[in-house]
């Protein structure tokens, strides 16, 4: 690009950014075009976010584990095909293996019925208006709030305007979702491929403070002898998990043995104490840079919560579809429109 052209483009980018920020938009993908918007449904479906929040509140009240599942659902959706609700699509004769049947998602991913319940109400209130992708993003935000409200609390605005995708392939989930056996360099590269920093990766890993994990996610590698896992935790896990988990015998255990039902910064204290399940959790101490992040998140009040709010919004903007040629608003979150 020549010097004159560059001189013209840079101010245009800055003007677009200023316009979008002033209008409440989250991220402009190109000059003159804004991305996701806070309050996107204020006119077209004024109660959309309240409806989702009400459904999530009831689901989390009945079973806090569903809240953890909804946070995980956003992550598993956004890292595959972008944040487009592709993880919600059911198998069909034409596509018998969608994302939700991929090993990273099946049978462990939870919360589909919550998204269905919210969509049913929204379709009655505002037919064809609210995308499933936005419902997934709102639900993850609301689950974070309800699981954290007994502490410092996690509360943030979630921009919207995502459209639903029409492509969902199980093998893509295997290719793009980081497994719990990843080391630090692999994690950093995996998140960087989605536009997320090493700090984003460390901060989002904090969601492992809630929910449960199948034994097969960390057995046998984390329970091998010798291991850096806390000896007492290792003994406890060996008592709960078979030595060789199988689909027929694969129990679940809590991911945070201290505050298992609360979204807080206890995860980072557990990392420091070697009381975490996954290789990918323990890997956060593998460099001085990420170890310092773990220390700050563990010890500075409100530090992790503030960064988690920002990282969640950033993750929820990965490869979004916002043009009508890119996606659709599904009438049923489990099937594409025909």
N, C-alpha and C positions, 0 to 999 in steps of 0.2 A: 504494500500500500504506500502510495506517495505521501510526501510530507503534507501537501495541501489537503488531500483527502482525509488523512488522519486528523488534521486540525479541525475539519468540519464534523467528523464523526464523533469525536470525544465530547464536544459540547452538546451534541444531540443526545448522546447517551445520558449525560448528566441532567439535561432538561427532562428527559423521559423519566429518570429516576426520581427527580424532585416532584414531577407531576403525580406519579403513581403513589409516592409516599404521602403527599398532601391529600390525595383522594382516599387514603386508607388501604391502598393495595399493598400486597406483601412483596412481590418480586416481579419486576418487568422483564420478560424474556427477551424483548428486543425493543429498539427505539420506537415509540409511538404505540406500543401495545403493552397493556398491563396484564399481570397474571392474576393470582388469587386475591380475593377481597374480603376484608372483615365486614360482616353484616351483609353478605351477598344476597341473602333471602329476605331482607327486611321488608321489601315491597311485594315480592312475588309469593312469599309464604312466611308471614311475619312470626309465626310461632314455631318455625321449623326446629330451631336449636332447643327451645324449651321442651318440645315433644321428645326429641332424642334424649335430652337430659333426664326427663321423667322416667322413660323406659329404662335407661341405664341405672338410675337410682334404685329402682325396684329390683332389678336383676342383681345388683351388687349387694343390696340389703339381704336378699335371699341367699346369695352365694358369692362371697368376696373373690373366689377363684375365677368367676366369670369376668370380673374387672381386669384381672391380670391377663386373661385371654384376649380381651378387647384391645389392650395396649399392644400385646404381641401381634394381634391381627393387623394393626396398622403397619408395623414393621415388616411383616411378611408380605403384605400387599405391596408396599411402596418399593421394596427392593426387587420386585419382579414385575416387569412391564410398567413400572411407575405406579403412582397412587391412583388406581383406576378401578378398584373393586374387582379385579380379575380373580382374586383369591376366593370370591364368593360363588363363582359359577359352578354349577353342578355338572356331572358327566352327562353326555348325550351320545346317541349312536354315532354322530359325526365327530365327537370329541370325547372319547371314553376316559381320557386321562387328563383332567384339568389340574390346576395347581393344588386345589384342596385335597387331592388324593396323593400328592407327592410325599415321600417319607418325612420331610421337615414339617409337614402340616397334618398328616394323618397317621394316627388318630388323635394327635395331641392338641391341635388348634381348636379353640373353644370360642363360643359367643355368637355363632351364626344365627341362632334363634333370636337373639337380642336385636340384631340388625333387621331380621325379618319383621319383628314386632314393631319396630320404629317405622319401617318402610310402609307397613300396612296402614298405620295411623296417618302417615304423611300423604299417602295416595288418596285417602278419603278427604283429607283437609285441602290438599293442593295437588291434584292429579298431574303426574308427568313433570313435576317441577324440581324436586330435590333428588340429586343423584345418590346412588348407593355409595360412591367413593366419598362424598362429603359426609354421609351418615357414618361411615367407618372412622373418618377423621374426628368428627364430633364425639363419637362414642369413646374413642381412645382418650380424648381430652377429659371428658366427663368422668370416665373410670379413674383417671389419674386424680381428679379432684376428690372423688368419694373415698378412694383408698388412702388418701393423704390427709384428710381433713382433721384427723385427731392430732396432727402435729403442726409443723410450720405451714403445711398446705401447698398444693400445686394448683394454681388457677391462672388461666391464660385465655386470650382470644384465639380462635382458630379461623384463619381465612378460609374462604370457600370459593366454589366456582369450578370444581373438578367435574369432568365428565367420565362416564363409565366406559371401559374398554370392552372389546369384543374378542380378545385373544387371551387364552388361558391354557398353558401347557405345563404339565407336571415336570418335565425335564428341566425347564427354565428355573423352577424353584430350586432344584438340586444344584444347578450351575451358579446361581446368584446369591442364595442365602448362605451366610457364613455358618459353618457347623460348629458345635461346641468344642471340637478338637483343634480349632485354629490357634496358632501362636500369634504373638503380637504383630509381627511384620505382615502376616496374612490378613489380620483384622484391619490394620491400617490401610492396606491396599484395597481391601474389599469395600471399606467405607469411602475411601477416596474416589473409587470408581463411580460412586453415587453423589459426589460433590460434598461429602461430609469429612470433617477434619478428624485428627486423632483425638482432640478434646471432645468432639461430638460423640465419637465412638465410646470413650470412657464414660461420658455422662449418660448416654442411652443405655449402657450396660447396667446402670443403676436400677433399671426396671426389674432386674433379677432379684430384687428385694421382696417381690411378691410372686405368688404362684407356686406351682409344683412342676417337677420334672420327672420324666420316666427314667428309671435306672439305666436303661440302655444308652442314655445321653452321656453318661460318665463312667460306666462300668464296661470294660475292666481297667481302662487306662489310668483313671484317677485313684483307684483303690489298689493298684499294684504296689508291691513292697520292693524297695523303699519308695515313699511318696512324700511330697511336700504338704500333703493335706494334714490338718490337725489330727493327731492320733485318736483323740476321743471321738471326733466326728467320723473319722474313718471306721472306727469300731462300730459306731451306731449305724452307719450306712451299710456295712457288711451284714449287719443283723436284719436290715430291711430289704436288701436287694439280693437276688440270686447271683451266683458267680458268673453265669452266662445267661443274661436276660433273653427272652424270646417273645414273639408276639403273644403267645399264650400265657406267659409269665413275666410281666414287665411292670412291676408296681411303680407308683409315684411317691416321691418324697418332697418335702418343702424345700424351696431354694434358699430360704433365709431361716436358719434355725432359731434366731433371736426374736425377730418381729415378722413372722411369716405372712400376716395379713395386712401389713401396713406399708404403704409406699413412703419410704423415708431413706435417709442416708446410711442406714445400718449396713447395707451391702458393702460399703467401702471399709467399714470397720472389720467386717468379716474377711474381706480380701487381705487386709493387713494381718489378720490373725490366722490366715490360711484355713478359713472355715467356709470355703466356697466349693461348689460342685464341679464346675467345668474347667477344663484346661484353658479356655478362653477367658475365664474370670481370673485365674491365677496369673495369666500372661500379662495382666496390666501392671505387674511389678517388674517386668522384664527390662524396662529402660528407666533411666533417671527421670526423664520427662513425664512419662505416664505415671510413674510411682508418685511424683510430686502432685499430680492431679488427684490421685487416689487420696493422698494425705489431706489435701485441701478440702475435698468433698467430704471426708470423714470428720474433719475437725473444725471447720469454720461454719457456724450456724447460718443456714439459709443459702450457703454457697451452691450446693448441688441443686436445690430446688429452683433457684433462679436460672441456672444453666439448663436444667432439664426442660423448663418451659420453652426456652428459645430453641433448643435442639429438636424438640417434638414438632414445632412449627416448621423448622427447616426440613426435617425428614418428611413431613407431610406435603412438601412441595416437590418431591422428587419426580421428575419426568411427567408432570401432570398434563392431562389432556383438557384443553380449554376451548378449542375451536370445534364447531359442530361437525367439521369434516374428520375430526380426530376421534370422536366418541359420541355417546348418546346418554340420555337419562333413562335407565331401565325402568320398566314398569314393575318388574319382579327382579329382585337382586340376584336370583339364582339362575336366570336365563337371559340371553340377549333378546332384544326386541326383534320382531320379524315383520 
